[in-house]
Amino acid sequence: MEVVGTELVAKVTGPGHTDERFAVHGTDLGILWDGGDGRVFVLFGDTFGEGWGGDGGGPNSADWRCNVLGFSRTRDLSRGLLLDGFVPRADGTAAQVIPRDPRRDEVTVIPNSGIAIDGVQYVQYMSVREWGPPGRWHTNYGGIAVSPDGGVTWHKPEGARWINRASRRDDPFQMCAFAREGDHVYLFGTTNGRHGDAYLARAHVPEVLDASAYEYYTGAGWSRDEFAAVPVLSGPVGELSVAYHVHFGRWLALHLDDPRGAILLRTADRLTGPWSPGEVAVPGAQYPGLYGGYLHPWALDGPDIYYLMSQWGPYNVFLMRSRLAG
């Protein structure tokens, strides 16, 4: 599969879009999934309001929230993606939705992927312990949060966590992307940061919140030992998004290649691979400071795919379009 052209469609967040109404002046990520209720859920990372000074900012400044959740009903993405609203605070501006832990060694709670199953919303997130050099950080654990009420309230069950080993920081399921096939939910996971390979886990749908019920792909089969998993997507993999493209009949994986400063597109016939080496969908030379790349679930039935990309300098989110040829 070939990327024959990419363009920026429209800005989604920031001044002139989400600042005055929702107090979202600067934010990133924009994880997309079909909520199953006629809306696409759009979940953002660290978010800043009035007084924000540019770039990522810092915790506890400028109305900082770890994450905020918006909604969109936009079907025609050719002119942009409109956010109809957010889960609100009392004043109507965007509220933080996934709560922080009552622990001192957690800097923020960052979402990585979302999925709806039978009217219930699930988000894979990471508990960030400390930020390091660009593209590198340490997590306490990766977990799955759940909302039974359309994303308004979220719970973080302790049984749905993959603990990062304190001595090595090498658990392979800290940043994950959901996929669904048949009666299984799949997790593509990486270690903390943007420089690892991606591994694959699965669980039966009713057991999505039970970390002990997952099995891990070993290359020859499935094991209950997460450290027996082998890479299915060679790194460096950051901000991974996976979806099935019905038009081409293939799985798509979109992710950041941090050293190359580019967002890559990879394809496979099966979730277990083999996956293609990766083709540049968005070059960093044209879009400096890019990251993310989250596929829109309503744009997987034609030659054009749409996805959300972040840029560090503006510290905001943009809708992108790439045309694919089989």
Sequence and secondary structure as in RCSB ss.txt:
>XXXX:A:sequence
MEVVGTELVAKVTGPGHTDERFAVHGTDLGILWDGGDGRVFVLFGDTFGEGWGGDGGGPNSADWRCNVLGFSRTR
DLSRGLLLDGFVPRADGTAAQVIPRDPRRDEVTVIPNSGIAIDGVQYVQYMSVREWGPPGRWHTNYGGIAVSPDG
GVTWHKPEGARWINRASRRDDPFQMCAFAREGDHVYLFGTTNGRHGDAYLARAHVPEVLDASAYEYYTGAGWSRD
EFAAVPVLSGPVGELSVAYHVHFGRWLALHLDDPRGAILLRTADRLTGPWSPGEVAVPGAQYPGLYGGYLHPWAL
DGPDIYYLMSQWGPYNVFLMRSRLAG
>XXXX:A:secstr
 EEEEEEEEEE SSTTTTHHHH  SB  EEEEEE SSS EEEEESSBB TT  STT  TTSSS BS EEEEE   
 GGG     EE B TTSSB B S   S TT  EEEEEEEEEETTEEEEEEEEEEEE STT EEEEEEEEEEESST
TSS B  GGGEEE  TTT   S SEEEEEEETTEEEEEEE SSSSEEEEEEEEEGGGTT GGG EEE SSSEES 
GGG   SEEEEEEEEEEEEETTTTEEEEEEEETTTTEEEEEEESSTT      EEEEETTTSTTEEEEEE TT  
SSSEEEEEEEETTTTEEEEEEEEEE 
